[in-house]
């Protein structure tokens, strides 16, 4: 695995776009779980002698990116349903629902701060449905 160059992809330096010989452009995150297919470990070794270029803001709207990111995980009906359930169900009975709702709020807050790389959701809609369906109805 060969890295040709690297550049920070966000202001907080938690995402790096690397150009590789084998895979072309690869985005890696420096925090959290490594989902880069092994590229983060290669980058960690590479940065000992290679230089990571500074972050250069793109002419993109972080809010639009955040909306698209959330929309890839939850469609409009699912988002409305999550909100309805959040308002109607006790938070102590719905940790997956609460985590998803907090994730959405954090993605929006990150975009408002200029971030353009966002984490994956903690759960998908099916997992939340499973959780909600287990709640005893009075």
WOBEL-V77603 format. One record per residue. RES is the residue in one letter. SS is DSSP state (alpha for helix, beta for strand, coil for the rest). Layout:
BEGIN
res,ss
RES,SS
RES,SS
END
This chain:
BEGIN
res,ss
X,coil
X,coil
X,beta
X,beta
X,beta
X,beta
X,beta
X,beta
X,coil
X,coil
X,coil
X,coil
X,coil
X,coil
X,beta
X,beta
X,beta
X,beta
X,beta
X,beta
X,coil
X,coil
X,coil
X,beta
X,beta
X,beta
X,beta
X,beta
X,beta
X,coil
X,coil
X,coil
X,coil
X,coil
X,coil
X,coil
X,coil
X,coil
X,alpha
X,alpha
X,alpha
X,alpha
X,alpha
X,alpha
X,alpha
X,alpha
X,coil
X,coil
X,coil
X,coil
X,coil
X,beta
X,beta
X,coil
X,coil
X,coil
X,coil
X,coil
X,coil
X,coil
X,coil
X,alpha
X,alpha
X,alpha
X,alpha
X,alpha
X,alpha
X,alpha
X,alpha
X,alpha
X,alpha
X,alpha
X,alpha
X,coil
X,coil
X,alpha
X,alpha
X,alpha
X,alpha
X,alpha
X,alpha
X,alpha
X,alpha
X,alpha
X,alpha
X,alpha
X,alpha
X,alpha
X,coil
X,coil
X,alpha
X,alpha
X,alpha
X,coil
X,alpha
X,alpha
X,alpha
X,alpha
X,alpha
X,alpha
X,alpha
X,alpha
X,alpha
X,alpha
X,alpha
X,alpha
X,alpha
X,alpha
X,alpha
X,alpha
X,alpha
X,alpha
X,coil
X,coil
X,coil
X,coil
X,coil
X,coil
X,coil
X,coil
X,coil
X,coil
X,coil
X,coil
X,alpha
X,alpha
X,alpha
X,alpha
X,alpha
X,alpha
X,alpha
X,alpha
X,alpha
X,coil
X,coil
X,coil
X,coil
X,coil
END
